[in-house]
Structure formats: structure tokens, C-alpha cells
Amino acid sequence: MTVSWQLRVVAAYLRGRQKPRTATAELVRRRIAEPKGEAGPPGWLGRLCRVEKRSVNGADCWTVGPRDGREPVGAVVYWHGGSYYKEMVRWHWAFVGQLAASGFQVHVPRYGLAPRHTFREAVALGRAVHREVAARAKGLPVTAIGDSAGGGLALAVAMSLRDSGLPGPRGWCCWRPGWTSR
């Protein structure tokens, strides 16, 4: 197979942009093992939206909704990205805030991250969160949303519920689900 000159140029460019913290397998292993930091919502979110914290199966779960007290138009379970080993960052919370400002009640579970936790644990948490959110939603549609690793997790939870004969989310929106990022 012959590689085009254009692909060789792109490959050289990407090699030059390789991030020093992920340049080798050993650096990646160290990065994954680093302390994770705080994952809770930033203070500014509470000034824009109503934020409540609860525990589901021992994991923190935040509900973010419209601050003005209006009834939600639907419920969303949001699964953040981060390669299954990074906590939520500012832009994740900004997205959650935009959904809440649009009238949705957004549920944000803090799933356990690698290497201390497994994907199976995250799916079990997702099943519990979905059941609880569906009960709280009082007939409103429940949508699962996830980006990158969170997209893969949202789909895995939906498939697990389906395979168990349990009702899953009415819809889902996943961009760049975990396995398509390569």
C-alpha cells in the first residue's frame, strides 16, 4: 500500500504536536495514576442555576436545573468525557449550565475513574442513576447525553438496561463516543 504525500505531511505534523505528557506509554501510565482532584461544580454555576448534591449507590450525583424555579421540560443524565480517567472540567460544567438554562433538569453522576475503578462499576452506577432519574422525572422524557468516554458510557448504560428488559432513556445524544476517538 502506498501512502500519499499528503498523509505523510499530516503524520509528520501530528508527531510534532505530540503532547510531552503522553509521548510514551510510561508517561501515560503515570498520568492516569495521578491524583484526580475535585470534580464538583464550580461556584459560578450555583449563581446561574439551582444545584443540588445527592448520593446514588455511594457516588456523588448533582442535579442542575433552572434557577427561576420553572418546571423542567425534560430530564438529562450527562456523562462527561475525559478518557475514563479525568474528572469534569470547566467546559463540561458550562455545557451542563446551558442545558439547565434551556429548561432541562440535568443529573451529573461522578463515576469512578481508572485505574481505581472499572467500566463495569460505571455501568452499574449508570443503571442506578437512570432508574432514580426516571422515577423523579414524573413522566418527563429522560435523555442520556455523553461526550467522548461519557458517550461510550451513555450507550453502554442504555444497552445494559435494554439487555435486562428494563426501560432505558427515551433518547440519547453521544458525540465522539469512546471507541470512535482513535
BANU-490316 format. One line per field, with one value per residue: residue number from 1; residue in one letter; x, y, z of N, C-alpha, C, O in turn. Coordinates in steps of 0.05 Angstrom, whole numbers, always signed. Layout:
<rs>
num NUM | ... $
residu a | ... $
nx X | ... $
ny Y | ... $
nz Z | ... $
cax X | ... $
cay Y | ... $
caz Z | ... $
cx X | ... $
cy Y | ... $
cz Z | ... $
ox X | ... $
oy Y | ... $
oz Z | ... $
</rs>
This chain:
<rs>
num 1 | 2 | 3 | 4 | 5 | 6 | 7 | 8 | 9 | 10 | 11 | 12 | 13 | 14 | 15 | 16 | 17 | 18 | 19 | 20 | 21 | 22 | 23 | 24 | 25 | 26 | 27 | 28 | 29 | 30 | 31 | 32 | 33 | 34 | 35 | 36 | 37 | 38 | 39 | 40 | 41 | 42 | 43 | 44 | 45 | 46 | 47 | 48 | 49 | 50 | 51 | 52 | 53 | 54 | 55 | 56 | 57 | 58 | 59 | 60 | 61 | 62 | 63 | 64 | 65 | 66 | 67 | 68 | 69 | 70 | 71 | 72 | 73 | 74 | 75 | 76 | 77 | 78 | 79 | 80 | 81 | 82 | 83 | 84 | 85 | 86 | 87 | 88 | 89 | 90 | 91 | 92 | 93 | 94 | 95 | 96 | 97 | 98 | 99 | 100 | 101 | 102 | 103 | 104 | 105 | 106 | 107 | 108 | 109 | 110 | 111 | 112 | 113 | 114 | 115 | 116 | 117 | 118 | 119 | 120 | 121 | 122 | 123 | 124 | 125 | 126 | 127 | 128 | 129 | 130 | 131 | 132 | 133 | 134 | 135 | 136 | 137 | 138 | 139 | 140 | 141 | 142 | 143 | 144 | 145 | 146 | 147 | 148 | 149 | 150 | 151 | 152 | 153 | 154 | 155 | 156 | 157 | 158 | 159 | 160 | 161 | 162 | 163 | 164 | 165 | 166 | 167 | 168 | 169 | 170 | 171 | 172 | 173 | 174 | 175 | 176 | 177 | 178 | 179 | 180 | 181 | 182 $
residu m | t | v | s | w | q | l | r | v | v | a | a | y | l | r | g | r | q | k | p | r | t | a | t | a | e | l | v | r | r | r | i | a | e | p | k | g | e | a | g | p | p | g | w | l | g | r | l | c | r | v | e | k | r | s | v | n | g | a | d | c | w | t | v | g | p | r | d | g | r | e | p | v | g | a | v | v | y | w | h | g | g | s | y | y | k | e | m | v | r | w | h | w | a | f | v | g | q | l | a | a | s | g | f | q | v | h | v | p | r | y | g | l | a | p | r | h | t | f | r | e | a | v | a | l | g | r | a | v | h | r | e | v | a | a | r | a | k | g | l | p | v | t | a | i | g | d | s | a | g | g | g | l | a | l | a | v | a | m | s | l | r | d | s | g | l | p | g | p | r | g | w | c | c | w | r | p | g | w | t | s | r $
nx +17 | +12 | +30 | +2 | +32 | +7 | -15 | +32 | +53 | +14 | +19 | +72 | +65 | +29 | +60 | +98 | +67 | +56 | +38 | +79 | +66 | +41 | +74 | +100 | +86 | +97 | +95 | +40 | +18 | +35 | +8 | -46 | -47 | -42 | -65 | -134 | -163 | -212 | -280 | -329 | -383 | -366 | -364 | -389 | -430 | -472 | -492 | -518 | -552 | -597 | -569 | -562 | -537 | -530 | -528 | -518 | -518 | -472 | -441 | -426 | -476 | -500 | -555 | -575 | -611 | -660 | -654 | -695 | -739 | -777 | -817 | -784 | -769 | -754 | -713 | -643 | -589 | -523 | -461 | -395 | -337 | -267 | -231 | -240 | -209 | -204 | -229 | -288 | -285 | -282 | -310 | -345 | -380 | -400 | -429 | -468 | -493 | -515 | -552 | -587 | -604 | -634 | -679 | -678 | -673 | -615 | -576 | -518 | -475 | -419 | -376 | -333 | -263 | -211 | -146 | -169 | -221 | -272 | -299 | -345 | -365 | -379 | -421 | -458 | -469 | -492 | -539 | -567 | -571 | -602 | -650 | -666 | -670 | -710 | -753 | -757 | -770 | -823 | -855 | -834 | -792 | -731 | -665 | -603 | -539 | -474 | -404 | -347 | -311 | -354 | -396 | -391 | -400 | -454 | -481 | -468 | -494 | -548 | -553 | -544 | -588 | -629 | -616 | -628 | -681 | -704 | -733 | -701 | -665 | -705 | -683 | -618 | -557 | -497 | -432 | -373 | -366 | -330 | -302 | -295 | -257 | -206 $
ny -24 | +43 | +104 | +167 | +231 | +273 | +249 | +233 | +284 | +303 | +264 | +274 | +326 | +316 | +283 | +321 | +352 | +322 | +313 | +326 | +300 | +255 | +226 | +176 | +107 | +98 | +150 | +160 | +121 | +141 | +190 | +174 | +151 | +195 | +238 | +255 | +302 | +354 | +347 | +371 | +418 | +484 | +546 | +589 | +565 | +554 | +605 | +615 | +573 | +525 | +482 | +418 | +368 | +298 | +229 | +171 | +103 | +107 | +144 | +211 | +254 | +305 | +350 | +395 | +450 | +497 | +562 | +596 | +568 | +547 | +493 | +434 | +417 | +369 | +312 | +301 | +257 | +267 | +247 | +256 | +268 | +248 | +208 | +165 | +171 | +223 | +278 | +319 | +381 | +453 | +467 | +424 | +432 | +482 | +468 | +435 | +475 | +506 | +470 | +466 | +520 | +521 | +496 | +443 | +390 | +370 | +314 | +296 | +247 | +227 | +186 | +130 | +133 | +108 | +89 | +63 | +47 | +9 | +1 | -30 | -19 | +34 | +28 | +0 | +40 | +77 | +50 | +51 | +106 | +121 | +94 | +120 | +174 | +169 | +156 | +204 | +240 | +241 | +225 | +257 | +260 | +223 | +234 | +210 | +238 | +243 | +256 | +237 | +193 | +192 | +189 | +137 | +111 | +127 | +100 | +47 | +41 | +48 | +3 | -38 | -32 | -43 | -96 | -122 | -120 | -74 | -8 | +42 | +103 | +153 | +177 | +190 | +227 | +226 | +247 | +234 | +181 | +139 | +94 | +112 | +150 | +139 $
nz +0 | -18 | +12 | +11 | -5 | +21 | +67 | +92 | +105 | +141 | +181 | +199 | +218 | +261 | +293 | +310 | +342 | +386 | +452 | +508 | +557 | +543 | +510 | +514 | +532 | +586 | +608 | +600 | +633 | +683 | +683 | +684 | +735 | +768 | +822 | +823 | +834 | +850 | +832 | +834 | +820 | +795 | +832 | +805 | +776 | +811 | +819 | +773 | +763 | +795 | +840 | +866 | +910 | +916 | +936 | +899 | +900 | +931 | +903 | +886 | +860 | +821 | +814 | +767 | +753 | +724 | +751 | +761 | +780 | +747 | +717 | +696 | +627 | +612 | +629 | +637 | +636 | +645 | +620 | +630 | +589 | +584 | +577 | +611 | +656 | +675 | +713 | +712 | +676 | +669 | +620 | +614 | +657 | +641 | +596 | +620 | +650 | +608 | +587 | +631 | +636 | +591 | +606 | +623 | +671 | +696 | +709 | +739 | +747 | +786 | +763 | +780 | +767 | +724 | +746 | +789 | +789 | +752 | +685 | +687 | +739 | +731 | +694 | +725 | +763 | +728 | +713 | +762 | +770 | +725 | +736 | +783 | +764 | +725 | +758 | +788 | +747 | +735 | +690 | +650 | +591 | +592 | +575 | +554 | +554 | +528 | +523 | +486 | +524 | +560 | +524 | +504 | +552 | +563 | +521 | +534 | +583 | +567 | +532 | +569 | +603 | +565 | +551 | +598 | +599 | +619 | +621 | +583 | +569 | +536 | +494 | +465 | +462 | +436 | +428 | +393 | +417 | +464 | +436 | +384 | +380 | +363 $
cax +0 | +28 | +19 | +3 | +50 | -9 | -17 | +58 | +55 | -4 | +31 | +95 | +54 | +18 | +83 | +110 | +48 | +51 | +40 | +100 | +56 | +30 | +92 | +107 | +68 | +103 | +83 | +11 | +12 | +38 | -14 | -70 | -45 | -41 | -89 | -155 | -172 | -240 | -297 | -354 | -389 | -353 | -382 | -405 | -454 | -493 | -504 | -534 | -571 | -602 | -551 | -566 | -520 | -541 | -512 | -531 | -500 | -447 | -427 | -438 | -492 | -511 | -577 | -572 | -636 | -664 | -653 | -720 | -760 | -797 | -817 | -766 | -781 | -744 | -690 | -619 | -566 | -499 | -437 | -373 | -314 | -242 | -215 | -246 | -191 | -203 | -253 | -301 | -271 | -299 | -328 | -366 | -400 | -413 | -449 | -490 | -507 | -531 | -576 | -605 | -616 | -654 | -703 | -675 | -662 | -591 | -565 | -490 | -462 | -389 | -369 | -306 | -244 | -188 | -145 | -180 | -249 | -275 | -322 | -369 | -375 | -392 | -446 | -476 | -478 | -509 | -565 | -580 | -578 | -624 | -675 | -674 | -678 | -736 | -774 | -760 | -778 | -853 | -865 | -819 | -772 | -704 | -646 | -575 | -521 | -446 | -383 | -323 | -314 | -381 | -414 | -389 | -414 | -483 | -491 | -465 | -516 | -573 | -553 | -547 | -617 | -644 | -610 | -641 | -710 | -713 | -735 | -677 | -671 | -722 | -665 | -591 | -541 | -469 | -413 | -347 | -365 | -303 | -287 | -291 | -237 | -179 $
cay +0 | +68 | +126 | +193 | +252 | +288 | +234 | +235 | +311 | +304 | +247 | +289 | +348 | +306 | +275 | +345 | +364 | +303 | +325 | +313 | +284 | +230 | +218 | +148 | +92 | +103 | +177 | +157 | +106 | +160 | +210 | +161 | +146 | +220 | +245 | +265 | +330 | +358 | +345 | +384 | +442 | +509 | +564 | +606 | +550 | +558 | +632 | +615 | +550 | +512 | +459 | +402 | +345 | +275 | +205 | +148 | +80 | +116 | +163 | +238 | +260 | +332 | +357 | +423 | +458 | +526 | +577 | +611 | +551 | +536 | +464 | +426 | +407 | +342 | +304 | +293 | +246 | +275 | +232 | +273 | +256 | +250 | +183 | +148 | +176 | +251 | +289 | +340 | +407 | +477 | +467 | +405 | +446 | +503 | +454 | +428 | +500 | +514 | +453 | +474 | +546 | +515 | +484 | +415 | +382 | +355 | +298 | +292 | +228 | +226 | +158 | +124 | +135 | +90 | +59 | +51 | +37 | -4 | +8 | -45 | -4 | +58 | +20 | -6 | +66 | +88 | +37 | +61 | +135 | +122 | +86 | +142 | +197 | +163 | +159 | +232 | +255 | +243 | +222 | +272 | +243 | +222 | +232 | +206 | +253 | +239 | +263 | +221 | +170 | +194 | +179 | +108 | +102 | +130 | +79 | +22 | +40 | +43 | -25 | -55 | -31 | -58 | -125 | -132 | -117 | -50 | +15 | +59 | +131 | +157 | +185 | +196 | +243 | +220 | +255 | +221 | +160 | +129 | +77 | +124 | +171 | +131 $
caz +0 | -20 | +29 | -4 | +7 | +39 | +92 | +105 | +117 | +164 | +202 | +210 | +234 | +286 | +311 | +321 | +362 | +407 | +479 | +524 | +579 | +533 | +489 | +517 | +548 | +615 | +616 | +601 | +658 | +706 | +681 | +693 | +763 | +783 | +837 | +804 | +840 | +857 | +808 | +838 | +803 | +803 | +846 | +788 | +766 | +831 | +816 | +748 | +763 | +820 | +841 | +889 | +910 | +930 | +933 | +886 | +903 | +943 | +886 | +884 | +836 | +823 | +797 | +760 | +739 | +721 | +776 | +765 | +792 | +727 | +715 | +674 | +602 | +609 | +647 | +623 | +651 | +629 | +626 | +619 | +576 | +598 | +574 | +634 | +679 | +682 | +724 | +696 | +675 | +667 | +597 | +619 | +674 | +625 | +579 | +638 | +656 | +585 | +586 | +653 | +628 | +570 | +619 | +630 | +696 | +687 | +730 | +733 | +765 | +787 | +762 | +788 | +745 | +722 | +747 | +814 | +784 | +726 | +668 | +698 | +761 | +720 | +682 | +748 | +773 | +708 | +715 | +786 | +765 | +706 | +749 | +801 | +749 | +713 | +779 | +795 | +724 | +735 | +663 | +630 | +578 | +602 | +554 | +562 | +537 | +536 | +503 | +486 | +542 | +570 | +503 | +505 | +577 | +560 | +504 | +549 | +603 | +552 | +523 | +593 | +611 | +545 | +553 | +623 | +596 | +634 | +604 | +582 | +562 | +512 | +472 | +474 | +444 | +442 | +408 | +396 | +438 | +470 | +418 | +357 | +381 | +352 $
cx +18 | +14 | +23 | +22 | +34 | -11 | +10 | +62 | +38 | +8 | +55 | +86 | +44 | +40 | +96 | +92 | +43 | +56 | +61 | +90 | +45 | +48 | +100 | +86 | +72 | +92 | +53 | +3 | +14 | +15 | -40 | -70 | -44 | -67 | -109 | -164 | -202 | -257 | -323 | -358 | -375 | -373 | -400 | -431 | -477 | -506 | -522 | -556 | -576 | -586 | -556 | -548 | -533 | -522 | -529 | -511 | -473 | -431 | -441 | -453 | -504 | -535 | -575 | -597 | -639 | -666 | -680 | -744 | -780 | -795 | -799 | -781 | -773 | -721 | -668 | -600 | -542 | -475 | -414 | -352 | -289 | -227 | -218 | -227 | -189 | -230 | -265 | -285 | -292 | -319 | -350 | -388 | -414 | -434 | -473 | -506 | -525 | -556 | -596 | -619 | -637 | -679 | -701 | -665 | -640 | -580 | -537 | -477 | -432 | -381 | -339 | -287 | -222 | -164 | -158 | -207 | -250 | -299 | -348 | -381 | -390 | -419 | -466 | -486 | -497 | -537 | -580 | -588 | -602 | -650 | -685 | -684 | -705 | -758 | -778 | -773 | -808 | -864 | -851 | -799 | -745 | -685 | -618 | -557 | -492 | -428 | -359 | -327 | -343 | -402 | -414 | -403 | -444 | -494 | -489 | -487 | -542 | -575 | -556 | -576 | -634 | -641 | -623 | -671 | -721 | -715 | -710 | -685 | -689 | -705 | -637 | -577 | -512 | -451 | -386 | -347 | -338 | -289 | -283 | -270 | -210 | -178 $
cy +25 | +90 | +152 | +212 | +269 | +275 | +235 | +262 | +313 | +287 | +261 | +312 | +338 | +296 | +299 | +358 | +345 | +316 | +311 | +295 | +258 | +219 | +188 | +134 | +96 | +130 | +175 | +142 | +125 | +180 | +198 | +157 | +171 | +224 | +260 | +293 | +330 | +359 | +360 | +409 | +467 | +528 | +581 | +592 | +554 | +585 | +633 | +595 | +541 | +486 | +444 | +377 | +322 | +251 | +183 | +125 | +88 | +136 | +190 | +241 | +287 | +335 | +387 | +430 | +488 | +540 | +590 | +594 | +541 | +506 | +456 | +415 | +378 | +337 | +294 | +280 | +252 | +260 | +247 | +256 | +259 | +224 | +164 | +152 | +205 | +260 | +310 | +366 | +429 | +475 | +447 | +418 | +468 | +491 | +446 | +453 | +509 | +496 | +461 | +501 | +542 | +502 | +455 | +412 | +362 | +340 | +290 | +273 | +230 | +197 | +154 | +123 | +114 | +103 | +47 | +39 | +25 | +7 | -5 | -30 | +21 | +51 | +13 | +20 | +78 | +76 | +48 | +90 | +136 | +115 | +108 | +167 | +193 | +165 | +188 | +249 | +258 | +243 | +239 | +254 | +246 | +217 | +228 | +222 | +247 | +248 | +246 | +196 | +169 | +184 | +149 | +97 | +105 | +108 | +52 | +19 | +34 | +14 | -44 | -56 | -47 | -88 | -138 | -130 | -93 | -27 | +32 | +87 | +133 | +164 | +188 | +212 | +239 | +231 | +244 | +200 | +147 | +113 | +89 | +145 | +164 | +133 $
cz +0 | -3 | +13 | +10 | +26 | +67 | +107 | +118 | +142 | +187 | +215 | +227 | +261 | +304 | +324 | +343 | +385 | +435 | +495 | +546 | +570 | +510 | +490 | +534 | +578 | +624 | +618 | +626 | +683 | +706 | +692 | +723 | +780 | +800 | +819 | +810 | +846 | +831 | +811 | +821 | +813 | +816 | +829 | +778 | +785 | +830 | +792 | +748 | +791 | +820 | +868 | +887 | +926 | +925 | +920 | +887 | +913 | +927 | +887 | +858 | +840 | +805 | +792 | +744 | +737 | +748 | +782 | +775 | +772 | +726 | +692 | +650 | +597 | +627 | +629 | +643 | +634 | +639 | +613 | +606 | +593 | +598 | +597 | +658 | +688 | +693 | +705 | +698 | +669 | +643 | +600 | +635 | +659 | +607 | +596 | +645 | +633 | +582 | +607 | +647 | +606 | +580 | +626 | +658 | +690 | +711 | +722 | +753 | +764 | +787 | +769 | +764 | +747 | +735 | +771 | +809 | +756 | +711 | +678 | +721 | +751 | +708 | +704 | +760 | +754 | +709 | +739 | +782 | +747 | +720 | +768 | +786 | +736 | +733 | +787 | +772 | +721 | +706 | +642 | +616 | +591 | +579 | +566 | +543 | +547 | +514 | +507 | +504 | +553 | +550 | +502 | +530 | +575 | +543 | +519 | +570 | +589 | +543 | +546 | +602 | +591 | +548 | +578 | +621 | +611 | +615 | +606 | +576 | +537 | +488 | +483 | +453 | +453 | +420 | +414 | +418 | +440 | +449 | +390 | +357 | +370 | +323 $
ox +37 | -10 | +45 | +27 | +45 | -9 | +10 | +73 | +48 | +8 | +58 | +97 | +50 | +38 | +103 | +103 | +27 | +77 | +61 | +103 | +39 | +39 | +106 | +71 | +53 | +81 | +41 | -16 | -3 | +5 | -54 | -91 | -46 | -88 | -101 | -173 | -215 | -249 | -338 | -340 | -371 | -397 | -423 | -451 | -500 | -528 | -539 | -577 | -561 | -588 | -555 | -543 | -546 | -502 | -551 | -489 | -452 | -410 | -466 | -444 | -517 | -535 | -574 | -603 | -621 | -679 | -687 | -766 | -799 | -774 | -799 | -804 | -785 | -710 | -672 | -596 | -540 | -468 | -412 | -349 | -290 | -211 | -201 | -229 | -174 | -251 | -253 | -272 | -315 | -343 | -372 | -412 | -437 | -456 | -496 | -531 | -547 | -577 | -620 | -642 | -654 | -698 | -721 | -650 | -645 | -574 | -533 | -469 | -421 | -381 | -323 | -295 | -216 | -162 | -158 | -216 | -234 | -317 | -369 | -406 | -411 | -438 | -490 | -510 | -518 | -557 | -604 | -610 | -620 | -670 | -709 | -704 | -722 | -780 | -801 | -785 | -818 | -881 | -856 | -789 | -737 | -689 | -611 | -560 | -487 | -434 | -351 | -345 | -354 | -422 | -435 | -417 | -458 | -516 | -507 | -498 | -558 | -596 | -570 | -586 | -651 | -660 | -627 | -685 | -746 | -701 | -700 | -708 | -687 | -712 | -633 | -583 | -504 | -455 | -376 | -330 | -324 | -265 | -268 | -264 | -193 | -157 $
oy +27 | +93 | +157 | +210 | +278 | +289 | +237 | +264 | +323 | +296 | +260 | +317 | +350 | +299 | +297 | +372 | +352 | +329 | +286 | +275 | +240 | +203 | +176 | +146 | +98 | +131 | +188 | +151 | +124 | +187 | +212 | +159 | +169 | +214 | +275 | +307 | +310 | +371 | +361 | +419 | +470 | +526 | +586 | +605 | +556 | +589 | +651 | +598 | +547 | +470 | +456 | +367 | +327 | +254 | +179 | +127 | +77 | +145 | +191 | +231 | +292 | +324 | +403 | +417 | +503 | +529 | +594 | +604 | +527 | +494 | +469 | +404 | +365 | +355 | +280 | +290 | +242 | +260 | +249 | +232 | +271 | +219 | +147 | +137 | +211 | +251 | +317 | +372 | +424 | +481 | +451 | +416 | +473 | +503 | +450 | +451 | +519 | +506 | +462 | +504 | +559 | +496 | +444 | +429 | +341 | +352 | +279 | +282 | +235 | +184 | +172 | +113 | +104 | +128 | +22 | +22 | +30 | +20 | +7 | -29 | +28 | +66 | +21 | +22 | +89 | +90 | +54 | +98 | +152 | +128 | +114 | +178 | +211 | +175 | +196 | +269 | +275 | +260 | +235 | +234 | +267 | +198 | +241 | +219 | +247 | +246 | +240 | +180 | +148 | +173 | +136 | +76 | +87 | +97 | +35 | -3 | +17 | +2 | -64 | -77 | -63 | -103 | -162 | -137 | -91 | -25 | +37 | +94 | +115 | +158 | +189 | +211 | +246 | +224 | +245 | +201 | +143 | +118 | +77 | +156 | +181 | +127 $
oz +16 | -5 | +3 | +34 | +46 | +87 | +131 | +140 | +162 | +210 | +239 | +248 | +282 | +329 | +348 | +360 | +403 | +439 | +497 | +552 | +586 | +493 | +470 | +548 | +593 | +646 | +635 | +640 | +700 | +727 | +707 | +736 | +805 | +792 | +801 | +791 | +846 | +811 | +792 | +808 | +837 | +811 | +836 | +772 | +776 | +840 | +791 | +736 | +810 | +802 | +889 | +865 | +946 | +910 | +928 | +876 | +905 | +935 | +889 | +837 | +860 | +783 | +811 | +723 | +746 | +766 | +805 | +779 | +781 | +731 | +671 | +653 | +580 | +640 | +610 | +665 | +611 | +663 | +589 | +612 | +615 | +616 | +601 | +677 | +706 | +683 | +685 | +718 | +666 | +647 | +590 | +629 | +664 | +604 | +588 | +645 | +637 | +576 | +602 | +651 | +604 | +565 | +636 | +669 | +679 | +732 | +700 | +775 | +742 | +808 | +765 | +742 | +768 | +734 | +773 | +825 | +739 | +722 | +677 | +723 | +762 | +710 | +701 | +766 | +762 | +706 | +737 | +790 | +752 | +716 | +768 | +793 | +736 | +727 | +791 | +777 | +706 | +700 | +618 | +628 | +599 | +564 | +585 | +519 | +571 | +490 | +530 | +498 | +556 | +557 | +499 | +528 | +584 | +550 | +516 | +573 | +598 | +545 | +544 | +609 | +599 | +547 | +578 | +640 | +615 | +595 | +627 | +577 | +520 | +465 | +507 | +429 | +475 | +397 | +437 | +435 | +419 | +444 | +374 | +336 | +368 | +311 $
</rs>
